[in-house]
Amino acid sequence: METERRAERLTLIPITPLPQYVPSRACFSCDVCCRFPEADSFLRPYFTAAEIRAAVAHGVDQARFPDPAGSQIALAPNESGEGYLCPAFDPVTSHCRIYEVRPLDCQIYPLALMWSADRREVVLGWDTKCPFLRDSSQGLDAHAERVAALIEREATLETLAGNPRLIGRFQDDVVILRSLPVLTERLLAASPPVTHHSSLVTLHPLTLADRPRFEAAVAVVDTPLAHYAFAPHCIWRGLLDYGWTEFAEHLCLFAVSPDGLFMPLPPLGPHERFAEALLLVFSFMRERNRGSAVTRIENVPEELQPPFESMGYVLKPKDPDYLYRTADLVELAGDRYKSQRAAYNQFVRTQTFSYEPYRDEDREDCLALYRSWMAQQEARGLDDVDCTARWMLQDAASAHAEALTHHRALGLTGRVARINGTIRAYTFGYTRTAAVFCCLLEVADRSVPGLAQFIFRELCREAAALGYVSINTLDDAGLPGLARSKQAYHPIGLVPSYVATEPRQE
């Protein structure tokens, strides 16, 4: 019980001895604070668990906090203007409704805690977005010293170490006043950026036997993104060397390209150690890659944007996954599916066919079909813009061979379509969640009208019968032709995905 009471005291950080630096008259006339241009602004204040409880007790809706263990507050649309407001802010009076229990982020403003540009230390600076400070900074250095002393006392240090997202990303428009060596040491002790020597870290080659370990790790990630599965990585082992290890109780998958080491997925493990794992994996890649720009983490889902951005990493969108309602792909109803429905009906009406489970003895016939299909694709007269498509077709040959050879061990569902007894199409898919089925590979003889529409629809029928409400057909790899084909089936949404890198050091 005493431990719980002590934790409660450490999580809520009162800085009552600290006078407010900006006069109230200036705050009440300000049109900057508590207002944000985007709903997901990284500048939203972060609340610890106890700060959330205090805010809720003072009238803030619990739903405004995505994670009760600590999170940034969800903003509300500004009903009288553009942008978004902190839900604790009263735009009529310019008062904070929870001023007495406002979080640390708000208590110290216009000062800000952030990582330095090289992420080697935590610094305290002043935000040039504050209109008052742009006109008057008298006594600011002395005020910063008082804040620094309070921040580096034991109770506050322990809370900050337990809530590393209270330390913001580096901002060019925050003027650094002083470093915080004690806080830096505490954070690095709690989440050391380098507790390894890269040459001593063992990367275990990714094998089919690793599937149970991998699937257990991705199962806890609530995203429909197709890459959160074993098969879409393992089939590319012929092109990239995949290896895994563990950092901070997280399963960490790496791929070795000619340019160096990168991560095809973020670290997979317990939420409370995610920040520590990120620091470790970036340090590991940086040391191994010796400055190569390849250092990155791919397939970051939208749900993980906040921790990445709050730690200063740069997120750039990558090609999104295409998500469809399974029933739409089965029914093909209405004018918008007129062409697909007509092609399907023509195939069924004019061909003698069968649709069957893939068998091991079908492998060579399917590989021969892939070679023929690749020649058909290239014979379409691909122009210079489609050079990437040619390379991808060649690279994908090994991935298809891997899937055809190890479909059971990979957890794939495979189907073939025969015409007059000859395999003319095949497809493979897998389960992402109980509601989402992913179509991984599809090859159909282009000389047979309606065959591609047929095999895709039949696989969707099976998925619907098994209760999958959504179909994910992966991304379009940036290929315009593939994007048009996927758009023609009218996705219900594009699932965002990001690539995370460290901030560029000038």
C-alpha positions as CSV (number, residue, x, y, z in Angstrom):
1,M,0.0,0.0,0.0
2,E,2.8,2.4,0.8
3,T,4.4,1.6,-2.5
4,E,1.2,2.5,-4.3
5,R,0.9,5.8,-2.4
6,R,4.5,6.6,-3.2
7,A,4.0,5.9,-6.9
8,E,0.9,8.2,-6.9
9,R,3.0,11.0,-5.4
10,L,5.7,10.5,-8.0
11,T,3.4,10.4,-11.0
12,L,1.7,13.8,-10.3
13,I,4.3,16.5,-10.4
14,P,3.3,19.6,-8.5
15,I,5.5,22.6,-9.1
16,T,3.6,24.9,-6.8
17,P,6.7,26.8,-5.6
18,L,7.3,27.9,-9.2
19,P,5.8,31.3,-10.0
20,Q,4.1,31.7,-13.4
21,Y,6.6,33.3,-15.7
22,V,4.1,34.8,-18.2
23,P,1.6,37.2,-16.6
24,S,-2.0,36.1,-16.7
25,R,-3.0,39.3,-18.6
26,A,-0.7,38.2,-21.4
27,C,-2.0,34.6,-21.4
28,F,-5.7,35.7,-21.5
29,S,-5.0,37.8,-24.6
30,C,-2.9,35.2,-26.3
31,D,-4.2,33.3,-29.4
32,V,-1.4,30.6,-29.4
33,C,-1.5,28.5,-26.3
34,C,-3.9,25.6,-26.1
35,R,-4.7,25.8,-29.8
36,F,-3.3,23.5,-32.4
37,P,-3.5,23.4,-36.2
38,E,-3.8,19.6,-36.5
39,A,-5.8,17.1,-34.5
40,D,-2.7,14.9,-34.0
41,S,-0.2,17.7,-33.3
42,F,2.9,16.4,-31.5
43,L,2.7,19.6,-29.3
44,R,-0.4,18.3,-27.5
45,P,0.4,18.1,-23.7
46,Y,1.3,14.7,-22.3
47,F,-0.5,13.6,-19.1
48,T,0.9,10.9,-16.7
49,A,-1.5,8.4,-15.2
50,A,-2.1,10.5,-12.1
51,E,-2.5,13.7,-14.2
52,I,-5.1,11.9,-16.2
53,R,-7.0,10.9,-13.1
54,A,-6.8,14.5,-11.8
55,A,-8.0,16.0,-15.1
56,V,-10.9,13.5,-15.2
57,A,-11.9,14.4,-11.7
58,H,-12.0,18.1,-12.8
59,G,-14.3,17.4,-15.6
60,V,-12.2,16.3,-18.6
61,D,-13.8,13.3,-20.5
62,Q,-11.9,10.1,-19.9
63,A,-12.2,9.3,-23.6
64,R,-9.8,12.2,-24.3
65,F,-6.9,10.0,-23.1
66,P,-6.2,7.0,-25.3
67,D,-4.0,5.3,-22.8
68,P,-4.9,5.7,-19.1
69,A,-1.3,4.8,-18.2
70,G,-0.1,8.0,-19.8
71,S,-0.8,9.7,-23.1
72,Q,-1.2,12.9,-25.0
73,I,-4.7,14.4,-24.8
74,A,-7.0,14.1,-27.7
75,L,-8.0,17.5,-29.1
76,A,-11.4,18.9,-29.8
77,P,-12.4,20.7,-33.0
78,N,-12.5,24.5,-32.6
79,E,-16.2,25.2,-33.1
80,S,-15.7,28.9,-33.5
81,G,-12.7,28.8,-35.8
82,E,-10.1,26.8,-37.5
83,G,-7.9,24.1,-36.0
84,Y,-8.3,22.3,-32.6
85,L,-8.4,23.1,-28.9
86,C,-7.3,21.4,-25.8
87,P,-10.6,20.1,-24.3
88,A,-9.6,21.7,-20.9
89,F,-9.4,25.1,-22.5
90,D,-12.3,27.5,-22.4
91,P,-12.0,29.7,-25.6
92,V,-14.6,32.2,-24.3
93,T,-12.7,33.1,-21.1
94,S,-9.2,31.9,-22.2
95,H,-9.0,30.1,-18.9
96,C,-7.8,26.5,-18.3
97,R,-10.6,24.5,-16.6
98,I,-8.0,22.3,-14.8
99,Y,-5.4,25.0,-14.1
100,E,-4.8,23.8,-10.5
101,V,-4.0,20.3,-11.7
102,R,-2.6,21.0,-15.2
103,P,0.2,18.6,-16.3
104,L,3.9,19.2,-16.2
105,D,3.9,20.1,-19.9
106,C,1.7,23.1,-19.2
107,Q,3.2,23.9,-15.8
108,I,6.6,24.8,-17.2
109,Y,5.5,26.4,-20.5
110,P,6.8,28.5,-22.2
111,L,9.8,26.4,-21.2
112,A,10.1,23.0,-22.9
113,L,11.9,19.8,-22.2
114,M,13.3,18.1,-25.3
115,W,16.1,16.0,-26.6
116,S,19.0,17.7,-28.2
117,A,19.4,17.5,-32.0
118,D,21.8,14.6,-31.7
119,R,19.6,12.9,-29.1
120,R,22.6,12.6,-26.6
121,E,21.1,14.8,-23.9
122,V,17.9,16.4,-22.5
123,V,17.8,20.2,-22.6
124,L,15.6,22.9,-21.3
125,G,14.7,25.7,-23.7
126,W,12.2,28.5,-24.4
127,D,9.6,28.3,-27.1
128,T,9.7,31.1,-29.6
129,K,6.1,30.5,-30.5
130,C,5.2,32.2,-27.2
131,P,4.3,35.9,-28.2
132,F,5.2,37.2,-24.7
133,L,8.7,35.9,-24.8
134,R,9.3,37.3,-28.2
135,D,8.8,40.8,-26.7
136,S,10.2,40.3,-23.2
137,S,12.6,37.7,-21.7
138,Q,13.8,39.6,-18.7
139,G,14.6,37.2,-15.8
140,L,14.1,34.2,-18.1
141,D,17.5,32.7,-17.2
142,A,16.8,32.8,-13.5
143,H,13.4,31.3,-14.0
144,A,14.9,28.5,-16.1
145,E,17.4,27.7,-13.3
146,R,14.5,27.4,-10.8
147,V,12.6,25.1,-13.2
148,A,15.8,23.0,-13.8
149,A,16.4,22.6,-10.1
150,L,12.8,21.4,-9.6
151,I,13.0,19.0,-12.6
152,E,16.2,17.4,-11.3
153,R,14.9,16.7,-7.9
154,E,14.5,13.0,-7.1
155,A,10.7,12.8,-7.2
156,T,10.5,14.5,-10.6
157,L,13.4,12.5,-12.0
158,E,11.7,9.2,-11.1
159,T,8.4,10.3,-12.8
160,L,10.2,11.5,-15.9
161,A,12.1,8.3,-16.2
162,G,8.8,6.4,-15.9
163,N,7.2,8.7,-18.5
164,P,9.9,9.3,-21.2
165,R,7.3,10.8,-23.6
166,L,7.3,13.9,-21.4
167,I,10.6,14.6,-23.1
168,G,9.7,16.1,-26.5
169,R,11.4,15.8,-29.8
170,F,14.0,18.4,-30.9
171,Q,12.4,21.6,-32.2
172,D,14.4,24.2,-34.2
173,D,12.2,27.0,-32.8
174,V,13.0,26.2,-29.1
175,V,16.0,28.2,-27.9
176,I,18.2,26.0,-25.7
177,L,18.9,27.6,-22.3
178,R,20.8,24.8,-20.5
179,S,21.3,21.1,-20.5
180,L,19.9,18.8,-17.8
181,P,22.8,16.3,-17.1
182,V,21.1,14.7,-14.1
183,L,17.9,14.0,-15.9
184,T,19.8,12.8,-19.0
185,E,21.8,10.3,-16.8
186,R,18.6,9.1,-15.2
187,L,16.8,8.6,-18.6
188,L,19.8,6.8,-20.1
189,A,20.0,4.6,-17.1
190,A,16.3,3.7,-17.4
191,S,16.5,3.4,-21.2
192,P,20.2,3.2,-22.2
193,P,20.8,4.1,-25.9
194,V,23.8,1.8,-26.0
195,T,24.0,-1.2,-23.7
196,H,25.6,-3.4,-26.3
197,H,28.5,-3.5,-28.7
198,S,27.0,-4.4,-32.1
199,S,29.6,-7.1,-32.7
200,L,28.4,-8.9,-29.6
201,V,24.8,-8.9,-30.7
202,T,23.7,-12.2,-32.3
203,L,21.3,-12.0,-35.1
204,H,19.5,-15.4,-35.4
205,P,18.7,-16.2,-39.0
206,L,15.0,-16.2,-39.6
207,T,13.8,-19.7,-40.2
208,L,10.4,-21.4,-40.6
209,A,10.8,-22.7,-37.0
210,D,10.5,-19.0,-35.8
211,R,6.9,-18.7,-37.0
212,P,5.3,-19.4,-33.5
213,R,7.6,-16.9,-31.8
214,F,6.9,-14.3,-34.5
215,E,3.2,-14.7,-34.7
216,A,2.9,-14.5,-30.9
217,A,4.7,-11.1,-31.1
218,V,2.6,-9.6,-33.9
219,A,-0.7,-10.9,-32.4
220,V,-0.7,-8.1,-29.8
221,V,-0.4,-5.3,-32.5
222,D,-3.9,-4.1,-33.3
223,T,-3.5,-3.1,-37.0
224,P,-4.8,-4.5,-40.3
225,L,-1.4,-3.8,-41.9
226,A,-0.5,-6.9,-43.9
227,H,3.2,-6.9,-42.9
228,Y,2.3,-7.9,-39.3
229,A,2.5,-11.5,-40.2
230,F,5.3,-14.1,-40.7
231,A,4.8,-15.0,-44.3
232,P,5.3,-11.6,-46.0
233,H,8.8,-11.4,-44.6
234,C,9.9,-15.0,-44.7
235,I,9.1,-15.5,-48.4
236,W,11.8,-12.8,-49.2
237,R,14.6,-14.7,-47.6
238,G,16.1,-15.5,-51.0
239,L,16.5,-11.8,-51.7
240,L,17.4,-10.4,-48.2
241,D,19.1,-11.9,-45.2
242,Y,16.6,-11.7,-42.3
243,G,17.7,-12.0,-38.7
244,W,16.1,-11.4,-35.3
245,T,17.2,-10.7,-31.8
246,E,15.7,-9.2,-28.6
247,F,16.2,-5.8,-27.1
248,A,14.3,-4.7,-24.0
249,E,12.0,-7.8,-24.1
250,H,11.1,-6.9,-27.7
251,L,11.4,-9.2,-30.7
252,C,13.4,-7.2,-33.3
253,L,13.4,-8.3,-36.9
254,F,16.2,-7.0,-39.2
255,A,16.9,-7.3,-42.9
256,V,20.3,-6.9,-44.5
257,S,20.2,-5.1,-47.8
258,P,23.3,-4.3,-50.0
259,D,23.3,-0.8,-48.3
260,G,23.1,-2.1,-44.7
261,L,20.8,-3.1,-41.9
262,F,17.1,-1.9,-41.5
263,M,14.0,-3.1,-39.7
264,P,11.0,-4.2,-41.7
265,L,8.8,-3.8,-38.6
266,P,9.0,-1.8,-35.3
267,P,10.2,-3.7,-32.2
268,L,7.4,-6.1,-30.9
269,G,7.0,-6.3,-27.2
270,P,5.6,-4.7,-24.0
271,H,4.3,-1.2,-24.2
272,E,6.1,0.0,-21.1
273,R,9.6,-0.8,-22.6
274,F,8.9,0.3,-26.2
275,A,10.8,3.6,-25.9
276,E,13.8,1.8,-24.6
277,A,13.7,-0.7,-27.4
278,L,13.6,2.1,-30.0
279,L,16.7,3.7,-28.6
280,L,18.5,0.4,-28.6
281,V,17.6,-0.7,-32.1
282,F,18.5,2.6,-33.7
283,S,21.8,2.6,-31.8
284,F,22.4,-0.9,-33.1
285,M,21.6,-0.1,-36.7
286,R,23.6,3.1,-36.5
287,E,26.7,1.3,-35.3
288,R,26.4,-1.5,-37.8
289,N,25.6,0.7,-40.7
290,R,28.4,3.2,-40.1
291,G,26.5,6.2,-41.3
292,S,24.6,4.6,-44.1
293,A,21.2,6.2,-44.8
294,V,19.6,2.8,-44.9
295,T,19.0,3.0,-41.1
296,R,15.2,3.0,-40.7
297,I,12.1,1.2,-39.4
298,E,9.5,0.4,-42.0
299,N,5.7,-0.4,-41.6
300,V,5.1,1.8,-38.6
301,P,1.3,1.8,-38.1
302,E,-0.7,4.9,-37.4
303,E,-1.2,3.7,-33.8
304,L,2.5,4.0,-33.1
305,Q,3.0,7.6,-34.5
306,P,2.8,9.3,-31.0
307,P,5.8,7.4,-29.3
308,F,8.0,7.7,-32.4
309,E,7.3,11.4,-32.9
310,S,7.5,12.3,-29.2
311,M,11.0,10.8,-29.2
312,G,12.1,12.9,-32.1
313,Y,12.1,10.3,-34.9
314,V,11.0,11.4,-38.4
315,L,8.0,9.6,-39.9
316,K,7.4,9.7,-43.6
317,P,4.4,8.0,-45.3
318,K,4.9,4.8,-47.3
319,D,2.5,3.2,-49.7
320,P,-0.6,2.3,-47.8
321,D,-2.4,-1.1,-47.8
322,Y,-5.7,-1.4,-49.6
323,L,-8.6,-2.6,-47.4
324,Y,-11.9,-3.9,-48.8
325,R,-15.2,-5.1,-47.3
326,T,-15.3,-8.8,-48.0
327,A,-19.0,-8.8,-48.8
328,D,-18.4,-6.2,-51.6
329,L,-15.8,-8.4,-53.3
330,V,-18.1,-11.4,-53.1
331,E,-21.3,-9.7,-54.3
332,L,-19.7,-7.5,-57.0
333,A,-23.1,-5.6,-57.0
334,G,-24.0,-2.4,-58.7
335,D,-22.5,-0.4,-61.5
336,R,-19.2,0.2,-59.9
337,Y,-18.4,-3.5,-60.2
338,K,-20.0,-3.9,-63.6
339,S,-16.7,-4.7,-65.4
340,Q,-15.4,-7.2,-62.8
341,R,-18.8,-8.9,-62.7
342,A,-18.9,-9.2,-66.5
343,A,-15.4,-10.6,-66.7
344,Y,-16.2,-13.2,-64.0
345,N,-19.4,-14.2,-65.7
346,Q,-17.7,-14.5,-69.1
347,F,-15.1,-16.8,-67.6
348,V,-17.6,-19.0,-65.8
349,R,-19.8,-19.2,-69.0
350,T,-17.0,-20.0,-71.5
351,Q,-14.4,-22.1,-69.6
352,T,-14.3,-25.7,-68.3
353,F,-12.5,-25.1,-65.0
354,S,-12.0,-26.2,-61.4
355,Y,-11.0,-24.3,-58.3
356,E,-8.9,-26.4,-55.9
357,P,-6.6,-26.3,-52.9
358,Y,-2.9,-26.0,-53.8
359,R,-1.0,-29.3,-53.4
360,D,2.8,-29.8,-53.2
361,E,2.8,-31.6,-56.5
362,D,1.5,-28.4,-58.2
363,R,4.7,-26.5,-57.5
364,E,6.5,-27.0,-60.8
365,D,3.4,-26.2,-62.8
366,C,2.9,-23.0,-60.8
367,L,6.5,-22.0,-61.2
368,A,6.2,-22.5,-65.0
369,L,3.0,-20.4,-64.9
370,Y,4.8,-17.6,-63.1
371,R,7.6,-17.5,-65.7
372,S,4.9,-17.4,-68.5
373,W,3.0,-14.7,-66.6
374,M,6.2,-12.6,-66.1
375,A,6.8,-12.8,-69.9
376,Q,3.2,-11.7,-70.5
377,Q,3.7,-8.7,-68.2
378,E,6.9,-7.7,-69.9
379,A,5.4,-8.1,-73.3
380,R,2.7,-5.5,-72.5
381,G,5.2,-2.9,-73.7
382,L,6.2,-1.5,-70.3
383,D,7.8,1.9,-70.7
384,D,10.7,3.4,-68.9
385,V,8.4,4.4,-66.0
386,D,7.8,0.7,-65.4
387,C,11.4,-0.3,-65.0
388,T,10.7,-0.7,-61.3
389,A,7.9,-3.2,-62.2
390,R,10.3,-5.3,-64.3
391,W,12.8,-5.5,-61.4
392,M,10.1,-6.4,-59.0
393,L,8.8,-9.2,-61.2
394,Q,12.3,-10.6,-61.4
395,D,12.9,-10.2,-57.6
396,A,9.5,-11.8,-56.8
397,A,10.3,-15.1,-58.5
398,S,12.2,-16.3,-55.4
399,A,9.4,-15.2,-53.1
400,H,6.8,-17.1,-55.1
401,A,9.1,-20.2,-55.1
402,E,9.4,-19.9,-51.3
403,A,5.6,-19.7,-50.9
404,L,5.0,-22.6,-53.2
405,T,7.5,-24.8,-51.5
406,H,6.8,-23.9,-47.8
407,H,3.1,-22.9,-47.9
408,R,2.1,-25.0,-44.9
409,A,5.1,-23.9,-42.7
410,L,4.4,-20.3,-43.6
411,G,0.7,-20.6,-42.7
412,L,-0.6,-19.8,-46.2
413,T,-3.9,-20.7,-47.8
414,G,-3.2,-21.7,-51.4
415,R,-5.6,-22.2,-54.3
416,V,-5.3,-23.0,-58.0
417,A,-7.6,-22.6,-60.9
418,R,-7.4,-25.3,-63.7
419,I,-8.7,-24.9,-67.2
420,N,-9.2,-28.3,-68.9
421,G,-7.0,-29.8,-66.2
422,T,-4.1,-27.3,-66.6
423,I,-3.1,-24.8,-63.8
424,R,-3.7,-21.3,-65.3
425,A,-3.9,-19.3,-62.0
426,Y,-2.9,-19.6,-58.4
427,T,-3.3,-17.4,-55.3
428,F,-2.1,-17.4,-51.6
429,G,-3.3,-15.6,-48.6
430,Y,-3.1,-15.6,-44.8
431,T,-4.9,-14.5,-41.6
432,R,-3.9,-11.1,-40.2
433,T,-6.6,-10.9,-37.5
434,A,-9.8,-12.6,-36.8
435,A,-11.5,-10.0,-39.0
436,V,-8.8,-9.4,-41.7
437,F,-7.6,-11.8,-44.4
438,C,-4.7,-10.8,-46.6
439,C,-4.2,-11.7,-50.3
440,L,-0.4,-12.1,-50.6
441,L,0.2,-13.5,-54.1
442,E,-1.9,-13.9,-57.2
443,V,-0.9,-15.0,-60.7
444,A,-3.4,-15.5,-63.5
445,D,-2.8,-16.3,-67.2
446,R,-3.5,-12.9,-68.9
447,S,-4.6,-14.7,-72.1
448,V,-7.7,-16.0,-70.3
449,P,-10.4,-13.3,-70.0
450,G,-11.9,-13.1,-66.5
451,L,-9.5,-15.6,-64.9
452,A,-8.0,-13.0,-62.6
453,Q,-11.4,-11.8,-61.5
454,F,-12.6,-15.4,-61.0
455,I,-9.8,-16.6,-58.7
456,F,-9.8,-13.4,-56.6
457,R,-13.6,-13.6,-56.1
458,E,-13.5,-17.2,-55.2
459,L,-10.8,-16.7,-52.6
460,C,-12.9,-13.8,-51.2
461,R,-15.9,-16.2,-51.0
462,E,-13.9,-18.5,-48.8
463,A,-12.8,-15.7,-46.6
464,A,-16.4,-14.5,-46.2
465,A,-17.5,-18.0,-45.3
466,L,-14.8,-18.2,-42.6
467,G,-16.0,-14.9,-41.0
468,Y,-13.4,-12.4,-42.3
469,V,-15.1,-9.1,-42.8
470,S,-12.2,-7.3,-44.5
471,I,-9.7,-8.2,-47.2
472,N,-6.3,-6.6,-47.4
473,T,-4.5,-6.8,-50.7
474,L,-1.3,-5.2,-49.5
475,D,0.2,-2.0,-51.0
476,D,0.7,-1.0,-54.7
477,A,4.5,-0.6,-54.4
478,G,4.2,2.8,-55.9
479,L,3.3,1.2,-59.3
480,P,0.6,3.2,-61.2
481,G,-0.8,0.2,-63.0
482,L,-1.2,-1.8,-59.8
483,A,-2.7,1.1,-58.0
484,R,-5.4,1.5,-60.8
485,S,-6.2,-2.2,-60.5
486,K,-6.6,-2.0,-56.7
487,Q,-8.6,1.2,-56.9
488,A,-11.0,-0.5,-59.4
489,Y,-12.2,-2.7,-56.6
490,H,-13.2,0.3,-54.5
491,P,-11.4,-0.1,-51.2
492,I,-13.2,1.1,-48.1
493,G,-9.9,2.6,-46.9
494,L,-6.2,2.9,-47.3
495,V,-4.4,1.8,-44.2
496,P,-1.6,4.3,-43.4
497,S,2.0,3.1,-42.9
498,Y,5.2,5.0,-42.2
499,V,8.9,4.8,-42.4
500,A,10.8,6.0,-39.3
501,T,14.3,7.5,-39.4
502,E,16.5,9.4,-37.0
503,P,16.5,13.2,-37.5
504,R,19.1,14.3,-40.0
505,Q,22.2,15.8,-38.3
506,E,23.6,18.8,-40.0
